[in-house]
Amino acid sequence: MDYLAVFLPSLGVGVVFYLVMRWLFRGDRAERSAQTRAQQDAERWYREVREREGDAAPFGHEQEMQRPQRGLALRNSIPIRESPEDPGRAE
């Protein structure tokens, strides 16, 4: 009986861990399948629009749709005073 009392808490934690991991993996699998179905539906819809509308770009041309990049792309556009300690400094 003493062996069972020692082994039971570890077994309980193992069962809880198994159930949580199974829940996570099933949720991940369901999310991936839903994402795949949504992507396939969007591709099918886009093909139907292209077939119906012709070869004209239904969502505008790429030149019209381009916007200036934000975030790290702006980093090189800001003038920064270079210090002599800067190892990447061009002389």
OpenMM code with the backbone's topology and positions (N, CA, C; nanometers):
from openmm import Vec3, app, unit

residues = "MET ASP TYR LEU ALA VAL PHE LEU PRO SER LEU GLY VAL GLY VAL VAL PHE TYR LEU VAL MET ARG TRP LEU PHE ARG GLY ASP ARG ALA GLU ARG SER ALA GLN THR ARG ALA GLN GLN ASP ALA GLU ARG TRP TYR ARG GLU VAL ARG GLU ARG GLU GLY ASP ALA ALA PRO PHE GLY HIS GLU GLN GLU MET GLN ARG PRO GLN ARG GLY LEU ALA LEU ARG ASN SER ILE PRO ILE ARG GLU SER PRO GLU ASP PRO GLY ARG ALA GLU".split()
positions = [
    Vec3(0.0823, -0.1192, 0.0000),
    Vec3(0.0000, 0.0000, 0.0000),
    Vec3(0.0867, 0.1256, 0.0000),
    Vec3(0.2033, 0.1197, 0.0636),
    Vec3(0.2914, 0.2347, 0.0675),
    Vec3(0.3434, 0.2681, -0.0722),
    Vec3(0.3690, 0.1654, -0.1534),
    Vec3(0.4180, 0.1896, -0.2879),
    Vec3(0.3137, 0.2629, -0.3725),
    Vec3(0.1881, 0.2298, -0.3525),
    Vec3(0.0802, 0.2946, -0.4275),
    Vec3(0.0673, 0.4412, -0.3862),
    Vec3(0.0828, 0.4707, -0.2599),
    Vec3(0.0733, 0.6087, -0.2121),
    Vec3(0.1870, 0.6941, -0.2662),
    Vec3(0.3024, 0.6345, -0.2896),
    Vec3(0.4162, 0.7076, -0.3436),
    Vec3(0.4003, 0.7260, -0.4944),
    Vec3(0.3473, 0.6273, -0.5629),
    Vec3(0.3382, 0.6294, -0.7087),
    Vec3(0.2174, 0.7085, -0.7597),
    Vec3(0.1114, 0.7199, -0.6816),
    Vec3(-0.0131, 0.7826, -0.7252),
    Vec3(0.0016, 0.9307, -0.7632),
    Vec3(0.0721, 1.0167, -0.6876),
    Vec3(0.0851, 1.1570, -0.7301),
    Vec3(0.1574, 1.1722, -0.8641),
    Vec3(0.2610, 1.0933, -0.8857),
    Vec3(0.3318, 1.0999, -1.0133),
    Vec3(0.2426, 1.0543, -1.1274),
    Vec3(0.1664, 0.9509, -1.1047),
    Vec3(0.0743, 0.9024, -1.2059),
    Vec3(-0.0330, 1.0076, -1.2370),
    Vec3(-0.0822, 1.0746, -1.1346),
    Vec3(-0.1832, 1.1802, -1.1544),
    Vec3(-0.1283, 1.2966, -1.2357),
    Vec3(-0.0066, 1.3389, -1.2061),
    Vec3(0.0559, 1.4474, -1.2825),
    Vec3(0.0790, 1.4029, -1.4268),
    Vec3(0.1175, 1.2790, -1.4461),
    Vec3(0.1386, 1.2271, -1.5816),
    Vec3(0.0099, 1.2251, -1.6624),
    Vec3(-0.1002, 1.1868, -1.5996),
    Vec3(-0.2296, 1.1839, -1.6689),
    Vec3(-0.2735, 1.3252, -1.7046),
    Vec3(-0.2576, 1.4184, -1.6133),
    Vec3(-0.2938, 1.5584, -1.6421),
    Vec3(-0.2067, 1.6128, -1.7547),
    Vec3(-0.0774, 1.5842, -1.7520),
    Vec3(0.0124, 1.6295, -1.8580),
    Vec3(-0.0292, 1.5713, -1.9923),
    Vec3(-0.0638, 1.4431, -1.9946),
    Vec3(-0.1083, 1.3785, -2.1185),
    Vec3(-0.2344, 1.4451, -2.1725),
    Vec3(-0.3293, 1.4725, -2.0864),
    Vec3(-0.4553, 1.5337, -2.1304),
    Vec3(-0.4330, 1.6750, -2.1846),
    Vec3(-0.3483, 1.7532, -2.1194),
    Vec3(-0.3205, 1.8889, -2.1661),
    Vec3(-0.2496, 1.8858, -2.3006),
    Vec3(-0.1512, 1.7991, -2.3149),
    Vec3(-0.0783, 1.7908, -2.4419),
    Vec3(-0.1704, 1.7422, -2.5539),
    Vec3(-0.2574, 1.6476, -2.5263),
    Vec3(-0.3523, 1.5994, -2.6268),
    Vec3(-0.4460, 1.7119, -2.6691),
    Vec3(-0.4915, 1.7918, -2.5744),
    Vec3(-0.5784, 1.9055, -2.6033),
    Vec3(-0.5060, 2.0080, -2.6915),
    Vec3(-0.3792, 2.0353, -2.6607),
    Vec3(-0.3017, 2.1306, -2.7413),
    Vec3(-0.2798, 2.0797, -2.8835),
    Vec3(-0.2426, 1.9548, -2.8983),
    Vec3(-0.2179, 1.8999, -3.0314),
    Vec3(-0.3454, 1.8930, -3.1151),
    Vec3(-0.4570, 1.8575, -3.0534),
    Vec3(-0.5834, 1.8555, -3.1280),
    Vec3(-0.6239, 1.9962, -3.1704),
    Vec3(-0.6035, 2.0941, -3.0843),
    Vec3(-0.6351, 2.2321, -3.1202),
    Vec3(-0.5470, 2.2816, -3.2332),
    Vec3(-0.4191, 2.2475, -3.2289),
    Vec3(-0.3275, 2.2880, -3.3355),
    Vec3(-0.3667, 2.2237, -3.4677),
    Vec3(-0.4019, 2.0964, -3.4634),
    Vec3(-0.4414, 2.0259, -3.5852),
    Vec3(-0.5690, 2.0872, -3.6436),
    Vec3(-0.6652, 2.1195, -3.5575),
    Vec3(-0.7899, 2.1802, -3.6051),
    Vec3(-0.7631, 2.3192, -3.6639),
    Vec3(-0.6747, 2.3957, -3.6008),
    Vec3(-0.6422, 2.5289, -3.6521),
    Vec3(-0.5727, 2.5206, -3.7875),
    Vec3(-0.4818, 2.4278, -3.8033),
    Vec3(-0.4126, 2.4124, -3.9324),
    Vec3(-0.5096, 2.3706, -4.0424),
    Vec3(-0.6010, 2.2800, -4.0121),
    Vec3(-0.6959, 2.2373, -4.1150),
    Vec3(-0.7916, 2.3509, -4.1507),
    Vec3(-0.8332, 2.4310, -4.0531),
    Vec3(-0.9203, 2.5447, -4.0825),
    Vec3(-0.8470, 2.6483, -4.1661),
    Vec3(-0.7209, 2.6720, -4.1361),
    Vec3(-0.6417, 2.7671, -4.2134),
    Vec3(-0.6229, 2.7175, -4.3572),
    Vec3(-0.5989, 2.5898, -4.3747),
    Vec3(-0.5836, 2.5331, -4.5088),
    Vec3(-0.7129, 2.5460, -4.5876),
    Vec3(-0.8262, 2.5162, -4.5240),
    Vec3(-0.9555, 2.5292, -4.5925),
    Vec3(-0.9825, 2.6736, -4.6312),
    Vec3(-0.9510, 2.7682, -4.5433),
    Vec3(-0.9726, 2.9090, -4.5746),
    Vec3(-0.8839, 2.9544, -4.6894),
    Vec3(-0.7603, 2.9092, -4.6911),
    Vec3(-0.6695, 2.9455, -4.7994),
    Vec3(-0.7159, 2.8857, -4.9320),
    Vec3(-0.7597, 2.7616, -4.9318),
    Vec3(-0.8099, 2.7002, -5.0541),
    Vec3(-0.9357, 2.7713, -5.1032),
    Vec3(-1.0229, 2.8104, -5.0110),
    Vec3(-1.1439, 2.8820, -5.0486),
    Vec3(-1.1099, 3.0182, -5.1099),
    Vec3(-1.0124, 3.0871, -5.0527),
    Vec3(-0.9720, 3.2166, -5.1066),
    Vec3(-0.9093, 3.2014, -5.2446),
    Vec3(-0.8274, 3.0979, -5.2642),
    Vec3(-0.7670, 3.0744, -5.3953),
    Vec3(-0.8735, 3.0412, -5.4994),
    Vec3(-0.9707, 2.9590, -5.4602),
    Vec3(-1.0789, 2.9247, -5.5517),
    Vec3(-1.1585, 3.0492, -5.5884),
    Vec3(-1.1907, 3.1328, -5.4914),
    Vec3(-1.2654, 3.2554, -5.5164),
    Vec3(-1.1869, 3.3492, -5.6083),
    Vec3(-1.0567, 3.3619, -5.5851),
    Vec3(-0.9755, 3.4504, -5.6673),
    Vec3(-0.9692, 3.3989, -5.8115),
    Vec3(-0.9578, 3.2665, -5.8299),
    Vec3(-0.9587, 3.2106, -5.9651),
    Vec3(-1.0910, 3.2390, -6.0347),
    Vec3(-1.2023, 3.2250, -5.9613),
    Vec3(-1.3335, 3.2539, -6.0199),
    Vec3(-1.3447, 3.4006, -6.0591),
    Vec3(-1.2935, 3.4909, -5.9784),
    Vec3(-1.2981, 3.6334, -6.0112),
    Vec3(-1.2146, 3.6604, -6.1350),
    Vec3(-1.0962, 3.6014, -6.1423),
    Vec3(-1.0103, 3.6227, -6.2607),
    Vec3(-1.0756, 3.5679, -6.3869),
    Vec3(-1.1413, 3.4527, -6.3766),
    Vec3(-1.2090, 3.3967, -6.4931),
    Vec3(-1.3274, 3.4833, -6.5358),
    Vec3(-1.4001, 3.5367, -6.4399),
    Vec3(-1.5171, 3.6178, -6.4696),
    Vec3(-1.4783, 3.7565, -6.5194),
    Vec3(-1.3795, 3.8200, -6.4554),
    Vec3(-1.3417, 3.9566, -6.4875),
    Vec3(-1.2393, 3.9646, -6.6002),
    Vec3(-1.1766, 3.8564, -6.6324),
    Vec3(-1.0717, 3.8579, -6.7335),
    Vec3(-0.9357, 3.8718, -6.6672),
    Vec3(-0.8373, 3.9104, -6.7480),
    Vec3(-0.7003, 3.9173, -6.6977),
    Vec3(-0.6701, 4.0496, -6.6301),
    Vec3(-0.7644, 4.1442, -6.6317),
    Vec3(-0.7415, 4.2717, -6.5626),
    Vec3(-0.7304, 4.2445, -6.4134),
    Vec3(-0.6419, 4.3159, -6.3490),
    Vec3(-0.6200, 4.2941, -6.2061),
    Vec3(-0.7423, 4.3430, -6.1295),
    Vec3(-0.8175, 4.2539, -6.0659),
    Vec3(-0.9404, 4.2947, -5.9984),
    Vec3(-0.9155, 4.3772, -5.8732),
    Vec3(-0.7950, 4.3743, -5.8203),
    Vec3(-0.7669, 4.4464, -5.6969),
    Vec3(-0.6677, 4.5583, -5.7194),
    Vec3(-0.6557, 4.6076, -5.8415),
    Vec3(-0.5628, 4.7155, -5.8708),
    Vec3(-0.4282, 4.6606, -5.9139),
    Vec3(-0.3502, 4.7468, -5.9687),
    Vec3(-0.2177, 4.7077, -6.0144),
    Vec3(-0.1181, 4.7185, -5.9000),
    Vec3(-0.0094, 4.6450, -5.9131),
    Vec3(0.0895, 4.6451, -5.8054),
    Vec3(0.1497, 4.7831, -5.7841),
    Vec3(0.1675, 4.8610, -5.8913),
    Vec3(0.2260, 4.9939, -5.8764),
    Vec3(0.1343, 5.0832, -5.7929),
    Vec3(0.0053, 5.0680, -5.8091),
    Vec3(-0.0892, 5.1482, -5.7324),
    Vec3(-0.0976, 5.1022, -5.5881),
    Vec3(-0.0768, 4.9723, -5.5660),
    Vec3(-0.0952, 4.9154, -5.4334),
    Vec3(0.0264, 4.9312, -5.3437),
    Vec3(0.1419, 4.9637, -5.4013),
    Vec3(0.2623, 4.9720, -5.3188),
    Vec3(0.2542, 5.0920, -5.2252),
    Vec3(0.2930, 5.0701, -5.1048),
    Vec3(0.2963, 5.1751, -5.0034),
    Vec3(0.4368, 5.1807, -4.9462),
    Vec3(0.4756, 5.2937, -4.8926),
    Vec3(0.6085, 5.2979, -4.8311),
    Vec3(0.6157, 5.2007, -4.7139),
    Vec3(0.7287, 5.1364, -4.7023),
    Vec3(0.7465, 5.0404, -4.5938),
    Vec3(0.7592, 5.1149, -4.4616),
    Vec3(0.7072, 5.0507, -4.3592),
    Vec3(0.7133, 5.1097, -4.2262),
    Vec3(0.8023, 5.0243, -4.1384),
    Vec3(0.8362, 5.0781, -4.0269),
    Vec3(0.9133, 5.0003, -3.9304),
    Vec3(1.0616, 5.0044, -3.9580),
    Vec3(1.1235, 4.8869, -3.9664),
    Vec3(1.2676, 4.8793, -3.9806),
    Vec3(1.3159, 4.9331, -4.1142),
    Vec3(1.2309, 4.9389, -4.2150),
    Vec3(1.2725, 4.9903, -4.3452),
    Vec3(1.3060, 5.1389, -4.3365),
    Vec3(1.2473, 5.2101, -4.2423),
    Vec3(1.2743, 5.3527, -4.2265),
    Vec3(1.4068, 5.3786, -4.1554),
    Vec3(1.4640, 5.2770, -4.1018),
    Vec3(1.5852, 5.2917, -4.0224),
    Vec3(1.6983, 5.3551, -4.1038),
    Vec3(1.7147, 5.3144, -4.2296),
    Vec3(1.8228, 5.3665, -4.3105),
    Vec3(1.7932, 5.5048, -4.3665),
    Vec3(1.6699, 5.5521, -4.3559),
    Vec3(1.6364, 5.6825, -4.4108),
    Vec3(1.6592, 5.7954, -4.3099),
    Vec3(1.6875, 5.7620, -4.1857),
    Vec3(1.7088, 5.8638, -4.0829),
    Vec3(1.8580, 5.8941, -4.0757),
    Vec3(1.8973, 6.0214, -4.0947),
    Vec3(2.0403, 6.0529, -4.0858),
    Vec3(2.0896, 6.0369, -3.9421),
    Vec3(2.1929, 5.9593, -3.9272),
    Vec3(2.2505, 5.9332, -3.7951),
    Vec3(2.3969, 5.9725, -3.8005),
    Vec3(2.4389, 6.0471, -3.7013),
    Vec3(2.5790, 6.0872, -3.6937),
    Vec3(2.6610, 5.9662, -3.6554),
    Vec3(2.7601, 5.9370, -3.7357),
    Vec3(2.8447, 5.8215, -3.7077),
    Vec3(2.9548, 5.8617, -3.6123),
    Vec3(2.9842, 5.7731, -3.5195),
    Vec3(3.0890, 5.8000, -3.4236),
    Vec3(3.2178, 5.7291, -3.4669),
    Vec3(3.3326, 5.7746, -3.4204),
    Vec3(3.4572, 5.7079, -3.4583),
    Vec3(3.4648, 5.5644, -3.4065),
    Vec3(3.3861, 5.5319, -3.3039),
    Vec3(3.3873, 5.3960, -3.2492),
    Vec3(3.3034, 5.3005, -3.3328),
    Vec3(3.2299, 5.3518, -3.4291),
    Vec3(3.1415, 5.2686, -3.5100),
    Vec3(3.2248, 5.1776, -3.6009),
    Vec3(3.2170, 5.0426, -3.5812),
    Vec3(3.2992, 4.9536, -3.6621),
    Vec3(3.2555, 4.9487, -3.8092),
    Vec3(3.1300, 4.9801, -3.8392),
    Vec3(3.0819, 4.9729, -3.9752),
    Vec3(3.0949, 5.1065, -4.0488),
    Vec3(3.1673, 5.1965, -3.9920),
    Vec3(3.1789, 5.3323, -4.0486),
    Vec3(3.2620, 5.3285, -4.1764),
    Vec3(3.2089, 5.3915, -4.2801),
    Vec3(3.2807, 5.3988, -4.4081),
    Vec3(3.3684, 5.5230, -4.4075),
    Vec3(3.4949, 5.5043, -4.4378),
    Vec3(3.5870, 5.6191, -4.4361),
    Vec3(3.6297, 5.6552, -4.5761),
] * unit.nanometer
topology = app.Topology()
chain = topology.addChain("A")
for resn in residues:
    res = topology.addResidue(resn, chain)
    for name in ("N", "CA", "C"):
        topology.addAtom(name, app.Element.getBySymbol(name[0]), res)
